[in-house]
Amino acid sequence: IMMPRMNGLEVLRELKKNPDTARLPVIVLTAEKGEADRQTAISLGARFVLHKPFQPDQLIDAVDKVFA
């Protein structure tokens, strides 16, 4: 979520607004632990939100679920 110029939620919003990228599955990886950011990411179309530090198996599991 914390990125220079445009934050991750803004990037997600732009991806979902563009017909060419709207259907891309998004997994958000963030150091932010706030529930509001998680809810916003999900409402904008993120499939999963993982909080850092996360275990590699958690990311693999999320990717598996996205492509199942």
N, C-alpha and C positions, 0 to 999 in steps of 0.2 A: 504494500500500500504506500509505503514511503519511498518515493522516487523523485529525481530531479525533474524540473519543468512541468511534468504532468504526473499526478499520483496514480497509483494502480487502479483506484476506483474510476478515475477519469478515463484511463486506458480501456477498462472494461466497458464503460458506458459507450465509448467510441466504437469499440469492436462490435457491440451488440446493435448499434445504430446503423452500421454499414451492412447492406445486404450481402456483400461478398464475404464477410467475416462473422455475420450474426450467428451462424450455426456452429462455430468453433467451440468445442468444449473448453472451459477455463477452470483451472485449479489455481486458487490464490494461495501463495506462500507469503506469510507475513510475520513480522515481529510484534505487530500490534495485537493486543489481547482483548481490546474493547469489543463488547457485544454489538454495539452500534455499527462498527465497521464490518463485522461478520454478517450481520443482517442486511446491510446495504449491498455487500458483495453478492449475497445469495439472491436478493431481490433484483439485482442487475443481471443475473443470469449465471453467476459462478456456480459450478457444480459442487465444489468442495472448497473449504477454507482450512488450511493447515497452518498452525501456529509454530513458529520457530522457537526453540529447536524442535524438530520433529525427527522421528526415526525413518530411515530409508524405507522400511516396510510399510509405513503409513502412506508414503507417497506412491509406492508401487501398488498398494491396495486401492488408492483413489484412482490411479490411472487404469487399473484393471476394471474398476466399476464403471468408469466413463466409457470404456470401449467394450463393455460386456453386451 
